[in-house]
Amino acid sequence: MNQPLRLMAALALFSLTGCGLLYTNIRVPYAYTAATPSDVQTAKEDPLATGRACNQSAVYLVAWGISGYAASTQNALAPYPQSILYDVKTDVKVDSYVLGLYTRTCTIVTGRVAKP
């Protein structure tokens, strides 16, 4: 593999992982346990809440943010203090621009809100 191809492969790897070359400050957990409808008292009128938490990287040099489940769950429950989420669904969204010069990775949590 010639030198320019190696450089492009390395840059692509860094853009996919969201890590900066000079600085990285990202937290992403590997698991999250959520309540099921049988764990809480549910009602048909329980609202649906969505929360998002993101990390970002720029110019392959710096990366920052907290894109974990706990942060996105806290954001979803911000308008509902003293509540919990159940029947939770999680998505990860990655936006990468100009061959990864700027990358944003977001964890999106959606679930029903119930009183504990």
C-alpha positions in Angstrom: 0.0 0.0 0.0 1.5 3.3 -1.0 1.9 6.3 1.5 -1.1 8.4 0.4 -3.4 5.4 0.7 -2.1 4.6 4.2 -2.7 8.2 5.2 -6.3 8.1 3.8 -7.0 4.8 5.6 -5.7 6.2 8.9 -7.8 9.4 8.5 -10.9 7.3 7.6 -10.4 5.2 10.7 -10.1 8.2 13.0 -13.2 9.8 11.4 -15.2 6.6 12.0 -14.2 6.2 15.6 -14.7 9.9 16.4 -11.3 10.1 18.2 -9.0 13.1 17.9 -5.3 12.8 17.3 -4.3 15.3 20.0 -7.2 15.3 22.4 -10.1 13.0 23.2 -12.8 13.3 25.9 -15.6 11.0 25.0 -17.7 8.7 27.2 -20.0 6.0 25.7 -21.2 3.1 27.8 -21.7 -0.4 26.4 -24.9 -1.3 28.1 -28.0 0.2 29.7 -30.8 -1.5 31.6 -34.2 0.1 31.2 -37.5 -0.7 32.8 -40.1 -2.7 31.0 -43.9 -2.0 31.1 -44.3 -4.8 33.7 -41.7 -3.0 36.0 -43.7 0.2 36.4 -47.3 1.3 36.6 -48.2 2.2 33.0 -51.1 4.2 31.6 -52.2 4.6 28.1 -51.7 8.4 28.3 -48.0 8.1 29.3 -46.1 10.6 27.2 -43.3 9.7 24.8 -40.0 11.4 25.6 -36.9 11.7 23.5 -33.4 12.7 24.6 -30.2 13.2 22.7 -26.5 13.3 23.9 -23.6 13.9 21.4 -19.9 13.9 21.1 -17.9 15.7 18.4 -14.5 15.7 16.8 -12.9 18.3 14.6 -9.9 18.2 12.2 -8.9 14.8 13.5 -7.2 16.6 16.4 -9.7 17.2 19.2 -12.8 15.3 20.3 -15.2 16.1 23.2 -18.6 15.3 24.5 -20.7 12.7 26.4 -22.9 10.6 24.1 -23.9 7.9 26.6 -27.2 6.4 27.5 -27.3 8.0 30.9 -26.8 11.5 29.5 -29.5 11.1 26.8 -31.9 9.6 29.4 -31.4 12.6 31.6 -32.1 14.9 28.7 -35.3 12.9 27.9 -36.5 13.1 31.5 -35.6 16.8 32.0 -39.2 18.0 31.6 -40.4 15.1 33.8 -38.7 15.2 37.2 -39.1 12.2 39.5 -40.1 10.0 36.5 -38.5 7.0 34.8 -38.4 5.8 31.2 -39.7 2.4 30.2 -40.0 0.6 26.9 -36.8 2.4 25.8 -35.5 2.3 22.2 -32.0 3.6 21.4 -30.5 4.8 18.1 -27.0 6.1 17.3 -26.7 8.8 14.6 -23.4 9.7 13.1 -22.9 12.9 11.0 -19.5 13.2 9.3 -18.5 16.1 7.0 -15.6 16.7 4.6 -14.0 13.2 4.9 -14.5 13.3 8.7 -12.9 16.7 9.3 -16.0 17.3 11.6 -17.9 14.4 13.1 -20.8 14.3 15.5 -22.1 11.1 17.0 -25.3 11.2 19.0 -27.1 8.6 21.1 -30.9 9.1 20.9 -33.1 7.5 23.5 -36.9 7.3 23.1 -39.3 5.8 25.7 -42.5 6.2 27.6 -42.5 8.2 30.8 -44.0 6.8 34.0 -44.0 7.7 37.7 -41.9 5.2 39.8 
